[in-house]
Amino acid sequence: MSRKNNIFSNCSSKLESGVAILGAAISLPVIILAIFVVFDLTRIYLGIVFTQDVALTAAKLANASSQNVDTPTAYNLIKPAPGEDAAITVMRQDTWDSLINPGDPDYHGAAYFTAKELRVFNLAYGYMAQLNPNIAFPIPVGTRVLGGVPNCTILMTFADLVGAIDLTYNYSRIYTVKCSVPTLVLNLLPYSVGADGYMLVTRSAYSHQSGGLTP
Amino acid sequence: MKRTNKNDHGIVLVEFALAFSLLLIIILGFAQLYMVSLDKVDHFALATQVLMGPQEKSVSYDSATGIFSALDGSTSPTSDEFYDTVGNFFLSRVPSDKFALYLLSGYLLIDPATGFVLDLEMDAVPKSYAGVNSTGCTNVVGPNHRTGRFAANRLDLMKVWAQSQQPTPADPENDDGRVGVKIYDFKLGSTRYRQYQDVMPFLFMVICTKPVNISFTTNVYTYQMVVPRRNLN
């Protein structure tokens, strides 16, 4: 009788161990997934705040009367990702071309940048790099290889440019910042946009009467 | 009650249900806070752009009498025109149509000879600018009351503080408590001449959105007090 009881108790403890292992095997991936989702959501939230802050700063800089900083050429405002292929860096330079190319979707409205606009870009990108030294900019056109780091672009369009450029007019500008935020799992969902493994965050800010268009 | 395996299993089940429900409530609560926080980021961004954006003159000046006054229906611009410039710009910048803005102008009334605060004044009713899908904000009475209360509290706070700074007895050389927009201040011989604007304008904004409701219904309000960028020019 006692031997029979021993057999039953052995089977029962083995069954309980089996159930416990099965429970762990089911719940552990769910817990890990939940951790990754929270991590991604936090990263996206920080990306939204960061993007909005840079857009507002660019708009405030544009409204300022003078920018005491060197005037760059647009191709100098490039920060590649660590270990990036040279071909990708060239694509980042192509992004600047697209802003002044009338045929391009990102054409900002004029075939040139004024000295003030370039100085504002200089300060805004510098502010961005200061906030996050790991960032790469601008987002290269025509590739999904972004180096595993956040990539951002600052775009500028005119709020009130209609028809031909009037060199006596004080134009208002809209600064749009687009950032590709790297994600772990959320990029798998259908609504994510941007390159694989990234979610695109876009924010803009309005700069009222922020300067003329004298070259 | 005798302890049996069935009882043990039942208790475990009840405990699991309670713990799971609590965990779900906590997760949904944090998710709601996340959505509220995202809306607040948009609110502050919009307020900053309004501050830098297009504005009409915020005070009226009668050149015949030399008196500055608050905007109303007969001034140029009218108070409605002033509100409309700000409100329509706000609506052009909102990221979605669930945003609503409530505007109210307030003024500190200033003694033009001394710069001391005499009293406060504000418009009676806020003016609202609402997106198409902002009924969560516009179909409640709250926002108008909030705006009026916010404006009244802030103006009263400034008035009480400024009046508490006024030197007693009066001292023409003491600048404490002299607030307001100064037009001129100079000395001719031993006499000091000052002139201040009769009114000091402020604009009170309450921005309202109703975020995606995940666990409990809430509206998000942010309160902004703005000194208008444009005075008389």
Interface residues (C-beta under 8 A of the other chain):
Chain A: L41 Y45 I48 V49 Q52 A55 L56 A59 K60 N63 R203 A205 Y206 S207 H208
Chain B: Y34 S37 L38 V41 D42 A45 T48 Q49 M52 G53 P54 F89 R93
